[in-house]
Amino acid sequence: MLTWVSDLAATRGVYCEAAERDGEPFRQLLDEAAIWNADLIVMGRSDRRGPSSPYLGSETAHVLEFTDQPVLVIPTREAQRAT
C-alpha cells in the first residue's frame, strides 16, 4: 500500500515520503507528524458507521483527540459513491 501511494504521488509530481512503523498506529502517526513538522495529517475513514454519524475508527479518533496539527479525513470510495 505504501508503495502504491508513493508511486501515485510521484506520477502526479507530488513529493511523498513513506514510513512504516511498529506500535500503536495513532501514536506512531503522531510521532512521525511531529518529526516531519507536518502541516497536515491525512487519514482514511473507516467504512463502518456508528449509530448517528460516520464511524471514524479508533485510530482516527485518537489522532483527532491528541494532535495539534489539522487532520483531513478522507471517506472510503464506497462512502463517496453512496452520497
Summary of the structure (lengths in Angstrom):
residues: 83
radius of gyration: 13.9
end to end distance: 25.7
largest distance: 40.1
contacts: 171
relative contact order: 0.16
helix: 45%
strand: 12%
